Amino acid sequence: MFKEVNQEVQSGLVVTDNTKESFQSIFSMTNEIAGKLQTMNSTVEQLSDRSQHVSAAVSGIADVSKESSASIQDIAASAEEQLASMEEISSSATTLAQMAEELRDLTKQFKIE
């Protein structure tokens, strides 16, 4: 009977050792998974920060684009005003040339004696 009890105790010790090794393996894997989760969490936080920076940069670019568009519209309006002024000047120059021609024709009628 002692022999059987001794065998049962030995068998129980083997099972206990196997269980201990299994728990140690589970503990080790759990620690490894926890480390990987921390790394993933850190990576996700970095991606979130970078996304916020990219979003801010895109917003800044959009603001600059709006300002540029407004400036371009102002420049286009100024160019149109300058074109209108140049057309007025050209028209005035043409009128002045015609008046000079008429004045020359009129002065030809007078003879100085």
Residue pairs with C-beta under 8 A, 6 or more apart in sequence:
none
